[in-house]
Amino acid sequence: MKFEHYLEKPYVYPIAEKTLKIRLKAKKGIAKKIYVLYKSIYNHDPENYLKKEMEILFQDQGYLYYEAECLNDVPYFKYNFQIITEKENFYFNIDGISRENNQKRYFFFPVINDYEIIKIPKGLPGAISYQVLIDRFASEGRTNFNELSEPEKLPDRKTYYGGNYQGLRKKIPYLQSLNVELLYLSPLFKSPTYHKYDIEDYYELDEIYGSLTDLKELIDACRQAGIKVIFDGVFNHVSSENKLFKDVIEKGENSKYKAWFYIDSFPIDKTIPNYDTFGNKLVPSMPRLNTNNDEVIKYFTDVALYWTKKLNIAGWRLDVYDEVSVKFWREFRSKLKEYNEEIIIVGEIWEQSQRWLDGSQIDSFTNYRFRDLVLDLMSKKINVSKFWELFKKHYLRYPSVYYNQFVNLLGSHDTTRLSSLFNLKQQQLALVLMLMFPGSPLLYYGDELGLEGAEDPDNRRAMRWDYLNHKDRKQLYESIVRATSLRKENKVLKEGAIIIEHYGDQILAFTRKDETDLITCVFNLGEERFVLPKGIKLLLGSNQEEIKNNEYAIFRREKK
């Protein structure tokens, strides 16, 4: 097909009361320019319409992907596309290509309803984020915090290291040095484990981290430092020691909570579970909730609202998001956004996320696909051309309005650390790449210092604060400080679009662009030196003239 457009996301969607974002897929080599012609569905004058030129979002081997933001004077839309070629002009409408601007065959978006509008919380786009495991980060007022002075003493799945709210509060200046804007805390409700992804009581904080007062003081101190706090919500499963599940164990079929879980038979057998759990019966201590159940939905969405109000937090990172019912998440969003429309809702999703990123559920998701692509590129499994091909395939699944709030990450408590995969110079390149990319970059605690760690639980070691006294580690940290500072100081790096640059299969390059600024980012993944353009203003990097293997240059270009 020469042109493609569908009346669904990501091809058309509202971003404001009277504004549509419209996309068209067009075969290369046909159009010089493309315009959207649009008007109210109640406007029948063939000569009366608004006109907006479309811009190229991305291109691949065969197609160009155009977009336009169309502001109307009313929320009622009909539209088609005017195609300008070297020889003639024609139109593309609901029936296909036409020689006439036939308004009866326009695409119809009858009315923009408020619930359909993709609303972006102000604190998320472009924000620099930082994730901590509370137990492993910092301690204050305790003597049992294990800073792993003996490197061979590795973490296991049971040991506590003594991290607490007071210790984390003491490290706020460190977070400020990294220009952190969003702080993701690990779960903190009563639980028998250090990680607390198996919760016994959702209305009780686990005092091993400190008191409610300590937590309030931490959140208030973060707020004063310009850092918003995000809680980790675990609503897919509970602990087998949770009173709800214990009631089912004790009362069996007479329990009023039996429909809250997926029970195969009674009595409950925790040895060989006859009930569904996290991981499909692999973790008996984490029985899975029936999140289609209306009572479950009310109970746990009330939990989230309770803590949001009580502690004035900025949002939630939601564990195992894609295994919880859509019905649950729509009520979750509705309840929290009614209280505060600026609440940030991020889903933990490892694969394609378009099913949930529809404006009625999450604001963003953990973009593990970004991690996959960067790691494959760094380890030479793919070249730069393949990176961009797969990047575009991934991003074109989504409305572009979301691109600057994808939560991009290279490490988390569920992944092997960068230090187990690459040397310090390569780690620096990968982290700076993430910090220059569109999205909300998420630093996993310690990655900025090259903290070691293979697979879980090894990737959850205690923070090595002594690494700030190690020359090579401190240099890595300082390079990340410079990169986050550059991002903070330049709006285009937080909110700008991305333009892919082409310098061969060993140079990854792109430009961040907005109405007033252009910043180009070049990363050398090859063995040959890359000569930089003359007359540039270098913002980040060690050499004004050239970059060698695993080096980078970030520079400003004049906007013509």
C-alpha positions in Angstrom: 0.0 0.0 0.0 1.2 3.5 -0.8 -0.5 5.1 2.2 -1.8 3.8 5.5 -4.0 5.4 8.2 -6.3 3.8 10.8 -8.9 5.3 13.2 -7.0 4.0 16.2 -3.9 4.6 18.2 -1.1 5.3 17.3 -2.5 6.8 14.1 -4.9 9.2 15.7 -5.5 10.2 19.3 -6.5 13.3 21.3 -3.9 15.1 23.4 -6.2 18.0 24.4 -9.8 19.0 24.4 -9.6 20.3 20.8 -6.4 18.7 19.5 -5.7 15.5 17.7 -2.3 14.0 16.9 -2.5 12.3 13.5 0.0 9.9 11.8 0.3 8.7 8.2 2.5 6.0 6.8 3.6 6.9 3.3 5.6 5.0 0.7 8.9 6.6 0.0 9.5 8.5 -3.3 5.9 9.8 -3.8 5.2 12.9 -1.8 7.1 16.2 -1.6 4.8 17.4 1.2 1.8 16.1 3.0 -0.9 18.1 4.7 -3.8 17.3 7.0 -7.0 19.0 5.9 -9.4 19.1 8.8 -12.6 20.7 10.1 -15.7 20.2 12.3 -17.9 17.3 11.3 -20.7 19.9 11.2 -18.8 22.1 8.7 -20.1 21.2 5.3 -18.5 24.1 3.3 -16.0 22.4 0.9 -13.8 25.5 0.8 -13.7 26.0 4.6 -11.1 23.9 6.4 -7.9 24.1 8.4 -4.6 22.9 7.0 -1.5 21.6 8.8 1.7 20.4 7.2 2.9 17.0 8.5 6.5 16.4 9.7 8.5 13.2 9.3 8.7 11.3 12.6 10.7 8.3 11.4 11.6 6.5 8.2 12.6 3.0 7.3 13.7 1.2 4.1 10.4 1.6 2.4 8.2 4.1 4.2 8.1 7.6 5.8 6.0 8.1 9.0 4.5 11.5 9.1 2.8 13.3 12.1 0.9 16.5 12.7 -0.7 18.1 15.7 -4.1 19.5 14.7 -5.8 22.1 16.8 -9.4 22.8 16.0 -11.9 25.4 17.3 -14.3 22.6 18.4 -13.8 19.0 19.6 -15.5 17.5 16.5 -13.1 16.3 13.8 -13.2 15.0 10.2 -10.0 15.1 8.1 -8.2 13.7 5.1 -4.7 14.1 3.7 -3.5 16.2 0.8 -0.5 14.7 -1.0 1.8 17.1 -2.9 4.0 15.4 -5.6 6.3 16.6 -8.3 3.6 16.3 -11.0 0.3 16.5 -9.3 -1.7 16.8 -6.1 -4.2 14.3 -4.8 -5.9 13.2 -1.6 -6.0 10.2 0.7 -9.3 9.5 2.5 -11.3 6.6 4.0 -11.6 5.0 0.6 -8.0 5.5 -0.4 -6.5 7.8 -3.1 -8.9 10.3 -4.6 -8.5 13.2 -7.1 -11.1 15.2 -5.3 -11.2 16.6 -1.8 -14.5 14.8 -1.0 -15.5 15.7 2.5 -18.1 13.0 2.6 -15.2 10.5 2.5 -13.1 12.1 5.2 -11.8 10.1 8.2 -14.2 10.9 11.1 -13.3 11.4 14.8 -16.7 12.5 15.8 -15.9 14.0 19.2 -13.1 14.2 21.8 -14.3 12.9 25.1 -12.3 13.8 28.2 -11.5 10.2 29.2 -9.9 9.6 25.8 -7.4 12.5 26.1 -3.8 11.3 26.8 -2.9 13.4 29.8 0.7 13.6 30.8 1.7 14.1 34.4 4.0 17.1 34.6 6.6 15.4 36.7 7.4 12.5 34.4 8.5 13.5 30.9 12.3 13.6 30.8 12.7 13.2 34.6 15.9 11.7 35.9 14.9 8.7 38.1 16.8 6.6 40.7 15.7 3.2 42.1 16.8 2.0 45.5 16.4 -1.2 47.5 15.9 0.4 50.9 17.7 -2.4 52.8 20.8 -2.2 50.6 21.3 1.6 50.2 22.3 3.4 53.4 21.9 3.1 57.1 21.9 5.6 59.9 21.8 4.9 63.7 22.6 1.2 63.2 25.8 -0.7 63.5 24.8 -3.7 61.4 24.9 -2.2 57.9 27.1 -4.4 55.9 29.0 -2.3 53.4 30.6 -5.4 52.0 34.2 -4.6 52.9 34.8 -8.2 52.2 34.0 -8.5 48.4 33.5 -12.3 48.6 30.6 -11.9 51.1 27.7 -11.8 48.6 24.0 -11.2 49.3 21.5 -14.1 49.6 17.7 -14.1 49.5 17.3 -13.8 53.3 19.9 -11.5 54.9 19.1 -8.0 56.0 21.8 -5.4 55.6 20.2 -2.7 57.8 19.3 0.0 55.3 16.7 2.4 56.6 14.8 5.7 56.0 17.2 7.7 58.1 20.2 6.4 56.1 18.4 7.2 52.8 17.5 10.7 54.0 21.2 11.3 54.9 22.1 10.5 51.3 19.7 13.1 49.7 22.7 15.4 48.8 24.2 12.5 46.9 20.9 12.1 45.0 20.9 15.8 44.3 24.4 15.6 42.9 23.0 13.2 40.3 20.1 15.6 39.6 17.6 13.0 40.6 14.0 14.1 40.2 12.1 10.9 40.9 13.1 8.4 43.6 11.7 4.9 43.3 11.5 3.1 46.6 11.3 -0.7 47.0 8.2 -2.0 48.8 8.0 -1.0 52.4 4.9 -2.6 53.9 5.0 -5.4 56.5 6.6 -8.5 55.0 8.8 -11.5 56.1 11.5 -10.7 53.5 14.1 -8.0 52.9 12.7 -7.2 49.4 9.0 -7.0 50.6 7.4 -8.1 47.4 5.4 -10.6 49.5 3.2 -8.3 51.7 1.5 -9.5 55.0 -0.3 -6.2 55.7 -0.9 -3.4 53.3 -1.9 -1.0 56.0 1.2 -1.5 58.2 4.7 -0.3 57.4 7.5 -2.7 58.1 9.3 -1.1 61.0 12.6 -2.7 60.1 13.1 0.4 57.9 12.0 2.9 60.5 8.9 4.5 61.8 6.0 6.3 60.0 7.6 9.5 61.2 10.9 8.5 59.7 9.3 7.9 56.4 7.3 11.1 56.5 10.6 13.0 57.2 12.3 11.3 54.3 9.5 12.2 51.9 9.4 15.8 53.1 13.1 16.1 52.9 13.1 14.8 49.3 10.3 17.2 48.4 12.3 20.1 49.7 15.3 18.9 47.7 13.2 18.8 44.5 12.8 15.0 44.5 9.4 13.3 44.2 9.0 9.9 45.8 7.4 6.9 44.0 6.2 3.8 45.9 6.4 0.3 44.6 2.9 -1.3 44.5 2.5 -5.0 44.7 -1.1 -5.9 43.8 -0.7 -9.1 41.7 0.0 -11.3 44.8 0.3 -11.2 48.5 2.3 -13.1 51.1 1.0 -16.5 52.2 1.2 -15.0 55.7 -1.2 -12.2 54.7 -4.4 -12.4 56.9 -6.6 -12.6 53.8 -4.9 -15.8 52.6 -4.6 -17.2 56.1 -8.3 -16.8 56.5 -8.7 -19.0 53.4 -6.3 -21.6 54.8 -8.2 -21.7 58.1 -11.8 -21.6 56.9 -11.5 -23.2 53.5 -14.7 -22.9 51.4 -16.3 -21.0 54.2 -13.8 -18.1 53.9 -15.3 -14.9 52.7 -12.0 -14.3 50.9 -11.9 -17.6 48.9 -12.9 -15.8 45.7 -10.0 -13.3 46.2 -7.6 -16.0 45.0 -7.4 -18.7 42.4 -8.0 -21.9 44.4 -8.0 -25.3 42.7 -9.3 -27.3 45.7 -9.6 -27.4 49.4 -7.9 -27.7 51.9 -5.0 -25.4 50.9 -1.7 -27.2 50.4 1.3 -24.9 50.6 3.8 -27.8 50.0 2.6 -28.5 46.5 0.4 -25.5 45.9 -3.2 -26.1 44.8 -3.6 -22.4 44.2 -2.1 -20.0 41.7 0.9 -18.0 42.7 3.3 -15.5 41.3 5.3 -17.4 38.7 2.6 -20.0 37.9 2.8 -22.0 41.2 6.6 -21.6 41.4 6.5 -19.4 44.5 4.0 -20.9 47.1 4.7 -18.0 49.5 3.1 -15.6 47.0 -0.5 -16.5 46.2 -1.9 -14.7 43.2 -4.9 -12.3 43.7 -8.0 -12.5 41.5 -7.8 -8.9 40.3 -11.1 -9.3 38.3 -13.0 -9.6 41.6 -14.8 -6.3 42.5 -14.0 -6.7 46.3 -10.3 -7.2 45.5 -10.3 -4.1 43.2 -11.9 -1.9 45.9 -9.7 -3.2 48.7 -6.4 -2.7 47.0 -7.2 0.5 45.1 -8.3 1.9 48.5 -4.9 0.9 49.9 -3.1 2.9 47.1 -5.3 5.9 47.7 -4.9 5.7 51.5 -1.1 5.9 51.3 -1.0 8.4 48.5 -3.1 10.8 50.6 -1.4 10.0 54.0 2.2 10.5 52.7 1.6 12.8 49.8 3.7 10.7 47.4 4.1 11.5 43.7 3.1 8.1 42.3 3.4 4.4 42.0 5.6 1.9 40.2 3.3 -1.2 39.8 4.8 -4.6 40.0 3.9 -7.4 37.6 1.6 -5.0 35.8 0.8 -7.1 32.8 -0.6 -10.0 34.9 -3.2 -7.8 36.7 -6.6 -7.3 35.1 -7.3 -4.2 33.0 -10.4 -3.8 35.0 -8.3 -3.4 38.2 -5.9 -0.9 36.6 -8.7 1.3 35.1 -10.2 1.7 38.6 -6.8 2.2 40.1 -6.1 5.1 37.7 -9.5 6.6 38.0 -9.4 6.6 41.8 -5.9 8.1 42.1 -6.2 10.6 39.2 -9.5 11.9 40.7 -7.6 12.7 43.9 -4.6 14.2 42.0 -4.3 14.2 38.2 -0.6 14.7 38.5 0.0 11.3 40.2 2.5 9.3 38.2 1.6 5.6 37.3 4.3 3.4 35.9 3.8 -0.3 35.0 6.5 -2.9 35.3 6.2 -4.5 31.8 9.0 -6.3 30.1 7.5 -6.7 26.6 5.2 -4.8 24.3 3.0 -2.4 26.3 0.5 -0.9 23.8 -2.4 -2.8 25.3 -1.9 -0.9 28.6 -0.6 2.4 27.3 -4.0 3.6 26.0 -4.6 6.6 28.2 -6.9 4.8 30.6 -4.3 2.9 32.7 -0.6 3.7 33.0 1.3 6.9 32.2 4.4 4.9 31.2 6.2 1.6 31.5 9.6 0.1 32.3 11.2 0.2 28.8 13.2 -3.1 29.1 13.3 -3.2 25.3 15.6 -0.2 25.4 18.0 -2.1 27.6 17.9 -5.1 25.3 18.8 -3.0 22.3 21.6 -1.1 24.0 23.2 -4.3 25.5 23.0 -6.1 22.1 24.6 -3.1 20.5 27.4 -2.9 23.1 28.1 -6.6 22.9 28.3 -6.6 19.1 25.2 -8.8 18.6 23.7 -6.1 16.4 25.2 -3.1 14.5 24.0 0.5 14.5 21.7 0.0 11.5 20.0 -2.9 13.2 19.7 -1.0 16.4 17.8 1.8 14.7 15.7 -0.6 12.7 14.5 -2.4 15.9 14.2 0.9 17.8 11.8 2.3 15.2 9.8 -0.9 15.1 9.4 -0.7 18.9 8.6 3.0 19.1 6.2 3.1 16.2 3.8 0.8 18.1 3.1 3.7 20.5 1.7 7.3 20.3 4.7 9.6 20.0 3.4 11.8 22.8 4.6 9.0 25.2 8.2 8.9 23.9 9.6 11.4 26.4 8.2 9.5 29.4 9.2 6.0 28.6 11.1 4.8 31.7 14.4 3.8 30.0 16.7 1.6 32.1 19.9 -0.4 31.8 19.6 -2.1 35.2 17.1 -3.0 37.9 16.8 -5.4 40.9 15.7 -8.0 38.3 18.7 -7.8 35.9 22.4 -8.5 35.7 24.3 -5.3 36.5 26.2 -3.5 33.8 29.5 -4.1 35.7 29.1 -7.8 35.0 28.8 -7.2 31.3 31.2 -4.3 30.4 34.3 -2.5 31.6 34.0 0.9 33.2 34.5 2.9 30.0 31.7 0.9 28.3 29.5 1.3 31.3 30.0 5.1 31.1 29.1 5.2 27.4 26.0 3.1 27.9 24.8 5.3 30.9 25.5 8.6 29.1 23.6 7.2 26.0 20.6 6.5 28.2 20.8 10.0 29.7 20.8 11.7 26.3 17.9 9.5 24.9 14.2 10.6 24.9 12.4 9.3 28.0 12.7 9.3 31.8 16.1 7.6 32.4 16.2 5.3 35.5 19.5 4.8 37.3 19.6 1.6 39.4 21.4 2.4 42.7 25.2 1.9 42.4 25.4 1.7 38.6 26.8 5.2 38.6 29.7 3.8 40.6 30.1 0.5 38.7 28.7 -1.6 41.6 29.2 -5.3 40.8 26.5 -7.9 40.7 25.4 -10.7 38.4 21.9 -12.3 38.4 19.5 -12.0 41.3 20.3 -12.0 44.2 23.8 -10.9 43.4 22.5 -7.8 41.7 21.2 -6.6 45.1 24.5 -6.0 46.9 24.8 -3.3 49.5 25.8 0.2 48.2 29.6 0.6 48.2 30.0 4.2 49.4 33.8 3.6 49.6 33.8 3.5 45.8 33.6 7.3 45.9 37.3 7.1 47.1 38.3 4.8 44.2 39.8 6.8 41.3 38.2 4.9 38.4 34.8 4.5 40.1 34.7 8.2 41.1 35.5 9.1 37.5 32.5 7.1 36.3 30.3 8.8 38.9 31.6 12.3 37.9 30.9 11.6 34.2 27.3 10.7 35.2 27.0 13.9 37.2 28.1 15.9 34.2 25.6 14.1 32.0 22.7 14.5 34.3 23.6 18.2 34.8 23.6 18.7 31.0 20.2 17.1 30.8 18.8 19.2 33.6 20.1 22.4 32.1 18.9 21.8 28.5 15.2 21.5 28.0 15.7 19.9 24.5 17.3 16.8 26.2 14.2 16.4 28.4 11.4 17.3 26.0 12.8 17.4 22.5 12.2 15.0 19.6 14.8 12.6 18.2 16.4 12.8 14.7 18.4 9.7 13.7 21.8 10.6 12.2 23.7 8.2 9.9 27.5 7.8 10.1 27.8 4.1 9.4 27.3 0.9 11.4 29.8 1.7 14.2 28.7 5.2 15.1 25.5 5.7 17.0 24.3 9.3 16.5 21.2 11.2 17.0 20.0 14.8 17.4 17.6 16.1 20.0 15.5 18.9 18.6 12.9 21.4 19.7 11.7 24.8 18.5 14.9 26.6 19.4 17.6 24.1 20.0 19.6 21.3 18.5 22.0 19.0 20.4 23.7 16.1 18.7 25.0 13.0 20.5 27.6 10.8 18.9 28.9 7.5 20.4 31.8 5.6 18.8 31.3 1.8 19.1 34.0 0.9 16.5 37.7 0.7 16.4 38.3 3.6 14.0 38.5 7.2 15.1 35.5 9.4 14.2 36.3 13.0 13.2 33.8 15.5 14.6 32.3 18.3 12.5 34.3 21.6 12.7 33.1 24.5 14.6 30.9 22.6 17.1 30.3 23.7 20.7 31.3 20.6 22.7 29.0 20.2 25.8 30.2 16.7 26.9 33.2 14.6 25.9 36.9 14.8 26.1 37.9 15.8 22.6 36.7 18.7 20.4 38.1 17.1 17.2 37.6 13.3 17.3 36.4 10.4 19.4 37.9 6.9 19.7 36.4 3.6 20.6 33.9 3.8 23.5 34.1 7.6 23.5 31.3 10.0 22.9 30.7 13.7 22.1 27.6 15.8 22.9 27.6 19.1 21.1 25.2 21.9 20.2 24.5 22.8 16.5 23.1 26.0 15.1 19.5 25.8 14.2 19.0 27.1 10.7 
